[in-house]
Amino acid sequence: MKVLVVSVVMESDTFSPVKAGLEYFYQGYLLFGKKILSYHRGKNTEVGGFIEQAEKEKMELVPIISGYCGASGILKDETLEFLKDKILSRIKQIQNFDGILLALHGSMVAESEDDPEGVIIEKIRELAGENVPIISTFDLHGNVTNKIVNNLDGLVGYRTYPHVDFAETGKKATQIMTSILKKNVKPTMASVRVPMVLSAVNMQIKNKGPMAKIINEVKSLEQKSKVISSSVFAVQNWIDIPDMGFTAVVITDEDIDLAQREARRLAKVAWDLRNEFEVDLLYAEEAIKEALVTEGGPIILVDFADSISAGAFGDSTAILKTLIEMGVPCSVALTITDPEAVEKAIKVGVGNEITLSVGGKMDPFNKPIEIMGRVRLISDGKYVLKGPALRGVEANMGRAVVLKVMDRIDLVITEIPTCTFEPGQYRNVGVDVEDTKIVVVKAQHFFEPAYGPITRKIIIVNALGVTTPDFVSLPFKRIRRPMYPFDKKMDWQP
């Protein structure tokens, strides 16, 4: 069994004014050929899962490309063309392969193409022909279009949020591929689109949460005869394109009627739970007050509106400004992205004081603020992730400085927006989060597996930004209506 591997992972936020170019992949990683296998082996990534399962199945993997950009604004057309050309030209050079494994995100949007992943999959299908099985993994927040479903033999999504099952998802896709190549199954796949966008704020897959109920249905469905796999894709909250929404996908063994019937049932389960995803949130001042009256720490303030893991810049000043205005009396740690401020602080040097204009230079909902502090540390900003999410992957904040503000705020200023996955982001620059009262994270829920064991309380802050939790307030112009929760009185039947 000879199987090609193609992986390009990027999530777009169409409300971001910054367009992602090839340099965004180089800040993450962009690998070709055999380097892909050595990089991903043993890591908690989808490709890492491909490798682990393929070795068990005696499957030969032929790596084509592996690129990771994370979350950003929309992709530049020229970068999409570059990636597409690299994928297709390298596939053309390979002869006599049996299948193709893809690891994609599902919510990528380019300047002139709303469904670039669908286009890439379609072009790969044209090259491979109808008889070569193509299986893809998608993020739980992927956007599944008809073009994607029509050109795949199987689509497998994450079942955790915060996401920690990257490798497990990759292994499952590889198992399905093996079953197809050994002629054990003949997959038939159906999908049902639901006109709704579920808020990521209350989407953690916990025992009693609404998403847990949906995922339990997904898992139980796979216990039925002839069902190979089932997945749901809740879609990114911040993409404004016409063809988007929640999708249920079911794969069966040569029984399309069963796949369609169960996909409709799964979609209806999700629709009926839609109102349970709504939650009330605190604004910055209220959240800080609650943190201050909570005994012990650390207390996590989640800057959801500046979530780097969803495409924000990490340069919102909303919480920092409020902390300073309130004269917060305790220890605080937070990050902000500002390469210009980093450069100035490095020139001043460790131990010296400086007045800087920081943040608010990229996020259209925030403005820079002026602060004074002492440069406490300068770092190259690189560290290896050791927590449950993407274990073993190197993170890169670019050059980073720690500025001590008001003698109690450790402000970590970075050159590159970096997802908050774990305390290592702070520990890398000498900030002891376990001994800090208030810790600000610029993420959705990805930090929870690593921070959970050391955290006293988690408070999500309601603020403006390109990833605001109140996404309905953003100027959506292209989505098809009616769409829940924009149209709460609408009715829908699968």
Secondary structure, 3 states (H helix, E strand, C coil): CEEEEEEEEEEECCCCCCCECHHHHHHCEEEECCHHHHHHCCCCCHHHHHHHHHHHHCCEEEEEEEEEEEEECCECHHHHHHHHHHHHHHHHHCCCCCEEEEEECCCCCECCCCCHHHHHHHHHHHHHCCCCCEEEEECCCCCCCHHHHHCCCEEEECCCCCCCCHHHHHHHHHHHHHHHHCCCCCEEEEEEEECECCCHHHCCCCCCCHHHHHHHHHHHHCCCCCEEEEEEECCCCCCCCCCCCEEEEEEEECCHHHHHHHHHHHHHHHHHCHHHHCCCCEEHHHHHHHHHHCCCCCEEEECHHHCHHHCCCCCCCHHHHHHHHCCCCCCEEEEEECHHHHHHHHHHCCCCEEEEEECCCCCCCCCCEEEEEEEEEEECCEEECCCCCCCCCEEECCCEEEEEECCCEEEEEECCCCCCCCCHHHHCCCCCHHHCCEEEECCCCCCHHHHHHHCCEEEEEECCCCCCCCHHHCCCCCCCCCCECCCCCCCCCC
